[in-house]
Amino acid sequence: MTGAGAYHFGNPDAYEALIPPILPAKRSLVYVSGVMEIGFGLALLVPAWRPRAAIGVIVTLIVIFPANIWMALQGGIDDPRVPASFANPIVAWARLPFQGLFIWWATLFVRN
């Protein structure tokens, strides 16, 4: 999670391309989500903070899930700013169940 969050700052254009057009201030959303991912990822490393950080991870994954649904409904994102695999509709649809898997995985940290 921390690595993905850091990548928001290394290649913000790619993340902007993944945000549905209805949402404003794409660059700000990219940076805010990047900070959240870095923060929650680091907080997961601290046992005392782990349950609350895991809740933050779950909320983050739920909040970004509509963007993943949008990408799937678009048949993928064919944009030069993102990896070519994102243009593949199969990849776009395959990402959806993984989001659920990651949410389930994060719930394990809430309980411990």
MDTraj code that builds the backbone (N, CA, C; nanometers):
import mdtraj as md
import numpy as np

residues = "MET THR GLY ALA GLY ALA TYR HIS PHE GLY ASN PRO ASP ALA TYR GLU ALA LEU ILE PRO PRO ILE LEU PRO ALA LYS ARG SER LEU VAL TYR VAL SER GLY VAL MET GLU ILE GLY PHE GLY LEU ALA LEU LEU VAL PRO ALA TRP ARG PRO ARG ALA ALA ILE GLY VAL ILE VAL THR LEU ILE VAL ILE PHE PRO ALA ASN ILE TRP MET ALA LEU GLN GLY GLY ILE ASP ASP PRO ARG VAL PRO ALA SER PHE ALA ASN PRO ILE VAL ALA TRP ALA ARG LEU PRO PHE GLN GLY LEU PHE ILE TRP TRP ALA THR LEU PHE VAL ARG ASN".split()
xyz = np.array([
    [0.0829, -0.1190, 0.0000],
    [0.0000, 0.0000, 0.0000],
    [0.0874, 0.1256, 0.0000],
    [0.1933, 0.1225, 0.0776],
    [0.2815, 0.2391, 0.0842],
    [0.3484, 0.2641, -0.0506],
    [0.3898, 0.1572, -0.1170],
    [0.4527, 0.1717, -0.2484],
    [0.3569, 0.2291, -0.3511],
    [0.2335, 0.1800, -0.3507],
    [0.1335, 0.2327, -0.4441],
    [0.1043, 0.3790, -0.4139],
    [0.1007, 0.4129, -0.2852],
    [0.0778, 0.5525, -0.2471],
    [0.1889, 0.6431, -0.2957],
    [0.3124, 0.5960, -0.2828],
    [0.4270, 0.6756, -0.3288],
    [0.4225, 0.6951, -0.4799],
    [0.3729, 0.5935, -0.5511],
    [0.3660, 0.6030, -0.6968],
    [0.2676, 0.7116, -0.7410],
    [0.1718, 0.7466, -0.6538],
    [0.0800, 0.8568, -0.6853],
    [0.1574, 0.9864, -0.7095],
    [0.2706, 1.0008, -0.6412],
    [0.3524, 1.1214, -0.6551],
    [0.4544, 1.1064, -0.7671],
    [0.4940, 0.9825, -0.7963],
    [0.5905, 0.9585, -0.9031],
    [0.5293, 0.9667, -1.0415],
    [0.4013, 0.9317, -1.0525],
    [0.3339, 0.9345, -1.1819],
    [0.1876, 0.9767, -1.1628],
    [0.1647, 1.0990, -1.1183],
    [0.0268, 1.1415, -1.0922],
    [-0.0608, 1.1445, -1.2172],
    [-0.0012, 1.1661, -1.3339],
    [-0.0805, 1.1687, -1.4576],
    [-0.1522, 1.0360, -1.4799],
    [-0.0842, 0.9252, -1.4499],
    [-0.1455, 0.7933, -1.4687],
    [-0.2671, 0.7776, -1.3784],
    [-0.2554, 0.8210, -1.2548],
    [-0.3683, 0.8091, -1.1624],
    [-0.4821, 0.9034, -1.2000],
    [-0.4497, 1.0196, -1.2527],
    [-0.5555, 1.1114, -1.2981],
    [-0.6388, 1.0464, -1.4080],
    [-0.5738, 0.9716, -1.4951],
    [-0.6449, 0.9071, -1.6057],
    [-0.7437, 0.8020, -1.5558],
    [-0.7237, 0.7524, -1.4342],
    [-0.8094, 0.6476, -1.3794],
    [-0.9298, 0.7028, -1.3036],
    [-0.9362, 0.8334, -1.2877],
    [-1.0456, 0.8959, -1.2133],
    [-1.1589, 0.9286, -1.3101],
    [-1.2819, 0.8869, -1.2760],
    [-1.3955, 0.9153, -1.3652],
    [-1.4092, 1.0650, -1.3927],
    [-1.4530, 1.1008, -1.5133],
    [-1.4619, 1.2412, -1.5536],
    [-1.5551, 1.3252, -1.4665],
    [-1.6498, 1.2631, -1.4003],
    [-1.7456, 1.3385, -1.3190],
    [-1.6801, 1.4031, -1.1966],
    [-1.5662, 1.3501, -1.1547],
    [-1.5000, 1.4028, -1.0346],
    [-1.4076, 1.5191, -1.0687],
    [-1.4167, 1.6273, -0.9920],
    [-1.3292, 1.7432, -1.0156],
    [-1.1961, 1.7271, -0.9424],
    [-1.1075, 1.8202, -0.9637],
    [-0.9807, 1.8306, -0.8898],
    [-0.9046, 1.6983, -0.8879],
    [-0.8870, 1.6417, -1.0054],
    [-0.8240, 1.5103, -1.0149],
    [-0.6854, 1.5056, -0.9509],
    [-0.6030, 1.6052, -0.9756],
    [-0.4675, 1.6032, -0.9196],
    [-0.4728, 1.6039, -0.7668],
    [-0.5617, 1.6826, -0.7109],
    [-0.5765, 1.6856, -0.5649],
    [-0.6216, 1.5500, -0.5118],
    [-0.7155, 1.4863, -0.5812],
    [-0.7609, 1.3538, -0.5397],
    [-0.6472, 1.2524, -0.5446],
    [-0.5638, 1.2623, -0.6465],
    [-0.4488, 1.1720, -0.6583],
    [-0.3558, 1.1906, -0.5393],
    [-0.3251, 1.3136, -0.5067],
    [-0.2320, 1.3401, -0.3965],
    [-0.2914, 1.3011, -0.2612],
    [-0.4185, 1.3322, -0.2395],
    [-0.4819, 1.2963, -0.1121],
    [-0.4846, 1.1445, -0.0958],
    [-0.5232, 1.0736, -0.2012],
    [-0.5266, 0.9275, -0.1900],
    [-0.3859, 0.8709, -0.1739],
    [-0.2874, 0.9323, -0.2356],
    [-0.1490, 0.8880, -0.2181],
    [-0.1020, 0.9038, -0.0746],
    [-0.1330, 1.0177, -0.0142],
    [-0.0962, 1.0408, 0.1264],
    [-0.1663, 0.9391, 0.2161],
    [-0.2938, 0.9142, 0.1889],
    [-0.3684, 0.8173, 0.2691],
    [-0.3069, 0.6782, 0.2575],
    [-0.2751, 0.6358, 0.1372],
    [-0.2182, 0.5028, 0.1185],
    [-0.0823, 0.4902, 0.1863],
    [0.0005, 0.5918, 0.1753],
    [0.1307, 0.5890, 0.2429],
    [0.1099, 0.5838, 0.3943],
    [0.0243, 0.6697, 0.4448],
    [0.0001, 0.6757, 0.5891],
    [-0.0554, 0.5462, 0.6446],
    [-0.1572, 0.4917, 0.5796],
    [-0.2159, 0.3673, 0.6286],
    [-0.1178, 0.2513, 0.6150],
    [-0.0426, 0.2494, 0.5060],
    [0.0570, 0.1437, 0.4878],
    [0.1620, 0.1453, 0.5974],
    [0.2112, 0.2634, 0.6313],
    [0.3100, 0.2743, 0.7394],
    [0.2473, 0.2413, 0.8747],
    [0.1247, 0.2862, 0.8960],
    [0.0579, 0.2602, 1.0238],
    [0.0327, 0.1110, 1.0450],
    [0.0149, 0.0358, 0.9367],
    [-0.0029, -0.1090, 0.9507],
    [0.1202, -0.1760, 1.0108],
    [0.2344, -0.1121, 0.9998],
    [0.3579, -0.1686, 1.0542],
    [0.3674, -0.1538, 1.2059],
    [0.2863, -0.0676, 1.2639],
    [0.2896, -0.0425, 1.4085],
    [0.1747, -0.1213, 1.4726],
    [0.2060, -0.2251, 1.5511],
    [0.0995, -0.3104, 1.6057],
    [-0.0126, -0.2349, 1.6775],
    [0.0205, -0.1334, 1.7531],
    [-0.0830, -0.0597, 1.8264],
    [-0.1766, 0.0171, 1.7327],
    [-0.1279, 0.0548, 1.6177],
    [-0.2082, 0.1317, 1.5216],
    [-0.2769, 0.0435, 1.4178],
    [-0.2367, -0.0821, 1.4113],
    [-0.2802, -0.1705, 1.3027],
    [-0.4318, -0.1778, 1.2851],
    [-0.5109, -0.2000, 1.3908],
    [-0.6561, -0.2105, 1.3679],
    [-0.7170, -0.0846, 1.3062],
    [-0.6779, 0.0322, 1.3553],
    [-0.7329, 0.1568, 1.2996],
    [-0.6816, 0.1816, 1.1579],
    [-0.5553, 0.1474, 1.1344],
    [-0.5005, 0.1632, 0.9990],
    [-0.5733, 0.0716, 0.9016],
    [-0.6037, -0.0498, 0.9466],
    [-0.6756, -0.1438, 0.8601],
    [-0.8141, -0.0907, 0.8251],
    [-0.8793, -0.0267, 0.9199],
    [-1.0091, 0.0356, 0.8903],
    [-0.9910, 0.1448, 0.7852],
    [-0.8844, 0.2220, 0.7970],
    [-0.8553, 0.3236, 0.6961],
    [-0.8317, 0.2632, 0.5589],
    [-0.7613, 0.1500, 0.5556],
    [-0.7381, 0.0800, 0.4287],
    [-0.8712, 0.0357, 0.3693],
    [-0.9563, -0.0216, 0.4525],
    [-1.0870, -0.0691, 0.4050],
    [-1.1687, 0.0469, 0.3484],
    [-1.1735, 0.1566, 0.4209],
    [-1.2492, 0.2734, 0.3732],
    [-1.1914, 0.3233, 0.2409],
    [-1.0595, 0.3299, 0.2325],
    [-0.9951, 0.3752, 0.1083],
    [-1.0323, 0.2838, -0.0082],
    [-1.0259, 0.1527, 0.0141],
    [-1.0588, 0.0577, -0.0926],
    [-1.2053, 0.0698, -0.1350],
    [-1.2928, 0.0932, -0.0393],
    [-1.4347, 0.1105, -0.0722],
    [-1.4564, 0.2395, -0.1514],
    [-1.3872, 0.3452, -0.1119],
    [-1.4036, 0.4747, -0.1796],
    [-1.3539, 0.4690, -0.3238],
    [-1.2456, 0.3969, -0.3490],
    [-1.1934, 0.3915, -0.4860],
    [-1.2604, 0.2837, -0.5710],
    [-1.3408, 0.1967, -0.5090],
    [-1.4053, 0.0891, -0.5844],
    [-1.4937, 0.1402, -0.6982],
    [-1.5721, 0.2470, -0.6795],
    [-1.6516, 0.2964, -0.7929],
    [-1.5666, 0.3331, -0.9151],
    [-1.4457, 0.3824, -0.8930],
    [-1.3583, 0.4129, -1.0071],
    [-1.3192, 0.2849, -1.0799],
    [-1.2977, 0.1766, -1.0050],
    [-1.2659, 0.0491, -1.0694],
    [-1.3857, -0.0043, -1.1477],
    [-1.5054, 0.0140, -1.0929],
    [-1.6265, -0.0253, -1.1660],
    [-1.6387, 0.0580, -1.2930],
    [-1.6151, 0.1879, -1.2821],
    [-1.6211, 0.2760, -1.3993],
    [-1.5233, 0.2288, -1.5066],
    [-1.4005, 0.1934, -1.4649],
    [-1.3017, 0.1454, -1.5626],
    [-1.3515, 0.0194, -1.6320],
    [-1.4114, -0.0720, -1.5556],
    [-1.4617, -0.1960, -1.6149],
    [-1.5755, -0.1669, -1.7123],
    [-1.6668, -0.0803, -1.6732],
    [-1.7789, -0.0464, -1.7609],
    [-1.7332, 0.0245, -1.8880],
    [-1.6203, 0.0952, -1.8805],
    [-1.5636, 0.1614, -1.9983],
    [-1.4917, 0.0622, -2.0892],
    [-1.4741, -0.0609, -2.0413],
    [-1.3987, -0.1598, -2.1186],
    [-1.2492, -0.1405, -2.1043],
    [-1.2091, -0.0786, -1.9947],
    [-1.0676, -0.0487, -1.9725],
    [-1.0402, 0.0976, -2.0019],
    [-0.9194, 0.1387, -1.9737],
    [-0.8782, 0.2775, -1.9960],
    [-0.7664, 0.2777, -2.0992],
    [-0.7979, 0.3256, -2.2170],
    [-0.6979, 0.3336, -2.3236],
    [-0.6422, 0.4754, -2.3243],
    [-0.5401, 0.4949, -2.2449],
    [-0.4813, 0.6275, -2.2272],
    [-0.3304, 0.6097, -2.2219],
    [-0.2551, 0.6888, -2.2952],
    [-0.1090, 0.6707, -2.2975],
    [-0.0421, 0.6933, -2.1622],
    [-0.1140, 0.7524, -2.0680],
    [-0.0547, 0.7784, -1.9361],
    [-0.0554, 0.6564, -1.8447],
    [-0.1322, 0.5539, -1.8794],
    [-0.1436, 0.4354, -1.7935],
    [-0.0862, 0.3138, -1.8651],
    [-0.0511, 0.2089, -1.7899],
    [0.0012, 0.0884, -1.8543],
    [-0.0967, 0.0334, -1.9574],
    [-0.0441, -0.0249, -2.0623],
    [-0.1270, -0.0764, -2.1716],
    [-0.2271, -0.1807, -2.1232],
    [-0.1932, -0.2547, -2.0189],
    [-0.2840, -0.3582, -1.9685],
    [-0.4163, -0.2995, -1.9193],
    [-0.4181, -0.1723, -1.8833],
    [-0.5408, -0.1093, -1.8353],
    [-0.6417, -0.0896, -1.9483],
    [-0.5992, -0.1005, -2.0726],
    [-0.6906, -0.0883, -2.1860],
    [-0.7654, -0.2188, -2.2114],
    [-0.7219, -0.3264, -2.1482],
    [-0.7822, -0.4577, -2.1680],
    [-0.9072, -0.4711, -2.0805],
    [-1.0241, -0.4942, -2.1420],
    [-1.1462, -0.5059, -2.0619],
    [-1.1426, -0.6240, -1.9653],
    [-1.0744, -0.7309, -2.0019],
    [-1.0641, -0.8465, -1.9119],
    [-0.9882, -0.8071, -1.7856],
    [-0.8815, -0.7325, -1.8023],
    [-0.8041, -0.6853, -1.6863],
    [-0.8904, -0.5929, -1.6008],
    [-0.9654, -0.5048, -1.6653],
    [-1.0502, -0.4113, -1.5904],
    [-1.1529, -0.4866, -1.5056],
    [-1.2154, -0.5884, -1.5625],
    [-1.3137, -0.6663, -1.4867],
    [-1.2463, -0.7559, -1.3835],
    [-1.1292, -0.8071, -1.4144],
    [-1.0585, -0.8951, -1.3203],
    [-1.0134, -0.8202, -1.1953],
    [-0.9933, -0.6912, -1.2060],
    [-0.9515, -0.6111, -1.0894],
    [-1.0597, -0.6064, -0.9814],
    [-1.1853, -0.6166, -1.0200],
    [-1.2952, -0.5987, -0.9251],
    [-1.2940, -0.7009, -0.8111],
    [-1.2836, -0.8315, -0.8389],
    [-1.2825, -0.9252, -0.7258],
    [-1.1597, -0.9098, -0.6363],
    [-1.0493, -0.8643, -0.6935],
    [-0.9302, -0.8432, -0.6113],
    [-0.9539, -0.7342, -0.5074],
    [-1.0350, -0.6361, -0.5419],
    [-1.0674, -0.5305, -0.4458],
    [-1.1364, -0.5921, -0.3243],
    [-1.2288, -0.6839, -0.3491],
    [-1.2954, -0.7538, -0.2388],
    [-1.1983, -0.8374, -0.1580],
    [-1.1061, -0.9020, -0.2253],
    [-1.0047, -0.9819, -0.1565],
    [-0.9179, -0.8939, -0.0671],
    [-0.8779, -0.7776, -0.1169],
    [-0.7959, -0.6861, -0.0369],
    [-0.8737, -0.6328, 0.0838],
    [-1.0022, -0.6076, 0.0655],
    [-1.0849, -0.5622, 0.1780],
    [-1.0927, -0.6725, 0.2830],
    [-1.1176, -0.7954, 0.2395],
    [-1.1219, -0.9083, 0.3332],
    [-0.9893, -0.9207, 0.4071],
    [-0.8793, -0.9112, 0.3344],
    [-0.7469, -0.9223, 0.3951],
    [-0.7278, -0.8146, 0.5022],
    [-0.7710, -0.6938, 0.4739],
    [-0.7566, -0.5849, 0.5708],
    [-0.8400, -0.6102, 0.6958],
    [-0.9549, -0.6787, 0.6809],
    [-1.0364, -0.7077, 0.7999],
    [-0.9618, -0.7979, 0.8974],
    [-0.8702, -0.8776, 0.8498],
    [-0.7913, -0.9629, 0.9392],
    [-0.7069, -0.8793, 1.0343],
    [-0.6626, -0.7634, 0.9890],
    [-0.5830, -0.6750, 1.0737],
    [-0.6702, -0.5971, 1.1719],
    [-0.7970, -0.5789, 1.1395],
    [-0.8875, -0.5102, 1.2317],
    [-0.9086, -0.5965, 1.3553],
    [-0.9182, -0.7256, 1.3352],
    [-0.9470, -0.8181, 1.4448],
    [-0.8263, -0.8458, 1.5324],
    [-0.7066, -0.8258, 1.4799],
    [-0.5858, -0.8617, 1.5570],
    [-0.5247, -0.7426, 1.6249],
])
top = md.Topology()
chain = top.add_chain()
for i, resn in enumerate(residues, 1):
    res = top.add_residue(resn, chain, resSeq=i)
    for name in ("N", "CA", "C"):
        top.add_atom(name, md.element.get_by_symbol(name[0]), res)
traj = md.Trajectory(xyz[None], top)
